[in-house]
Amino acid sequence: MTLAPAAPPVFSLRPTNFTKSRRCCRCSSTISRTDDSSSSPATNTSSTLRPAVILPGLGNNTTDYQKLTLILKEYGVPTVVAKVSRIDWLRNAAGLLDPNYWRGTLRPRPVLDWYLRRVNEAVNEAKELAQDANISLVGHSAGGWLARVYLQEFKSSDISLLLTLGTPHLPPPKGVSGVIDQTRGLLDYVKQHCAKAVYTPELRYVCIAGRYQQGARLIGANNSGGSAAMVDIDQPIADIAVVNGTTTLTPAAATLRARFIGQGYKQVCGQADVWGDGVVPEISAHLEGALNISLDGVYHSPVGSDDTTRPWYGSPAIVEQWIHHLVN
């Protein structure tokens, strides 16, 4: 386990040369964000900013987020990581005994109850740090859609922000040759039963996608050349902000690496020649109703990342581009 409009929209996302700018499709305007106290580490870490709870992704453990925890604390954000070890993920094998697994109609509970309990423990710990403030959930990869399950099942009114990092929110399309739902129906359940994404004063969904590598088909040419990708997939899109940093995007030549990554993308979104973070396609990491942001040059996982040549969502320069959602 890896984890609408009347006509599907088509977006052409092209990197530009300016730095730290944001394009919002709703207002069709470009707003430059200048550095201020919200994008610089806090000198006083005793701030009463709302605490953050980090939800690890599939196969990750608590210590993978140790550096990110320290970075957030430098900004004055008290942080708790749900206690998960790599071996804990073997508990998901219990799903093999459920007939719904083989039908592709698996539900999160009871298979993932162990994870939801760990999240609840972390949320309770964060509440002790909150000093009557609300709490932010930061879900990495599968931790993002598991956060949505948690919100649905535990009904916590203390959570005011769900920020997801490279989360495959959308189930893979049905009827596409060679595509198998690796979640065995879990993402279908989330889509059908969990609350829709919103961006309101009471609760804000912020979904961040990375554009590290464009995939390639096994046979045939890509949809577009150069550093642009035309995305034409039957999935809803809400507001999208494309934030361009100083990182140079990986060329999308039809290399063995691009083809290999493309096959991974295809299992998630049904299409190989799209941009993504090396694991999760950009199109799958966004949710209708959320504030959707794409960051250039960002890799999926802390495992195998490098803050200079292969930064992930939790690298210092990348955190700087989304930290204001936690501190404002």
Secondary structure by P-SEA (a helix, b strand, c coil): ccccccbbbbbbbbbccccbbbbbccccbbbbbccccccccccccccccbbbbbbbccccccccaaaaaaaaaaaccccccccccccccccccccccccccccccccccccaaaaaaaaaaaaaaaaaacccbbbbbbbccaaaaaaaaaaaacccccccbbbbccccccccccccccccccccaaaaaaacccccccccccbbbbbbbbccbbbbcccccccccccbbbbbccccccbbbbbbcccccccccccaaaaaaaaaaaacccccccccccccccccccccccbbbbbccccccccccccccccccccaaaaaaccccccc
